[in-house]
Amino acid sequence: MSSSDLLMERFLALHPKLIDLSLGRLTQLLEALGNPNHRLPPVIHVAGTNGKGSTVAFMRSILEAAGKSVHVYTSPHLVRFHERIRLGAQGGGRLVSEPVLVDAFERCEAANAGQAITVFEMTTAAAFLLFAEHPADVLLLEVGLGGEFDATNVIDSALATVITPISMDHSEYLGDTLAKIAAAKAGIFKRNIPAILAQQEHPEAEAELERRAARAGARVIASGQHFHVQEEAGRLIFQDEDGLLDLPLPRLPGRHQQANAGTAIAALRAAGFRDLPVAAFEQGIANASWPARLQRLAHGSLTQYVPAGGELWLDGGHNPDGGKVLAAAMREFNRRNPRPLVMIVGMLGTKDSAAFLHAFSGLAEEVIAVPIPSQKAARPAEEVAALAQSAGLQTRQSESFESALREIAGRKWPIPPRILMTGSLYLAGEILAANGTPPD
């Protein structure tokens, strides 16, 4: 176990709850650290349910293509905590190093002096400390959970705030309706700061976001109203009041990533980056990557189990709308290149697994349910299998994702399969670690 892992183990003992949405504890710690949250580079603040990380990835890629140095804070991580903190530098940022992270953790621990605080609050303080001490042109700041009382919402101001699509998720913390969840996310809106709204699938969420923006005095820039993005003749066409961009399609597959790219472009233009070279938008959209979001695994130790000519895909989708988006992408893949779809699925008990799986009814040939050993909250494989069966899917269970892959490899396939491993970002992290291809 690394030194940073040991420190986080100590942090876990400081608060009885893993999640306790509040700003008071963190504000007190930041004051003890000299208020680094007041010395951050200009911020673009991003909240939402689905697509936050991909939208941030597009913005980072575009900004770095334009020669900007970009700090990034995202969550959760897949394999190592270090993935959450990227320190900007000319020529491209790098994930925080172990010595730099340990030093920040130790200073935060000392300043906190044993007071009750959640792990996310402590690690956010460490991130802010590093972002304040390392110069950069921009900080792309992703909300951890919710918005209004999320630890990241201690910032003074922002260049822009962004809300990606809202879906039912984390309802035990944010509320049991889409309107309540949208209201929590909208807590990042600030007076006279542009609020960029991605295309929303649910009218009640969109209406609540617009109400909250009006109440906060934020200027709404909404997809479908103030900016438009679509695919035409194999190109990505973005248009807003500043004009049209004719760009390559994203390397990240799926039509939802085209929408995320459009949101990223709108956010950058609203944040004051209208004059970036067109080449930066072209290069940034074409080169952006984000692990475990419809990621094709073509190399690594797990690919030995893929039948000859088959495909292995990984996606951390885990909520109902995530399932719909992922199923739509699989249907698009199948139209272009028909193959039997076999899913390897592990999920947490806190997620609406039935609704997620129902999206694949009539699409997946089989679902192989697996456990997620590292997570106490994971559903047992037999429970995932039962939910998949109730959704009309043919199911079986396996003791691990490795054994599921071996089972698939041992069969004869007239047409090589398309294998999709999905259901949880925690499962995705375990898969990337086992494959030997962690994010960098």
Helices and strands as residue ranges (DSSP letters): H 3-12, H 24-32, G 36-38, E 43-47, H 52-65, E 70-73, G 81-84, E 85-87, E 94-95, H 98-112, H 119-133, E 138-142, G 151-154, E 160-163, H 171-174, H 178-185, G 186-188, E 194-197, H 203-216, E 219-222, E 227-232, E 235-240, E 243-248, H 255-270, H 278-287, E 295-296, G 301-305, E 311-314, H 320-336, E 341-345, H 353-358, E 366-369, H 381-390, E 395-397, H 401-409, E 418-422, H 425-435
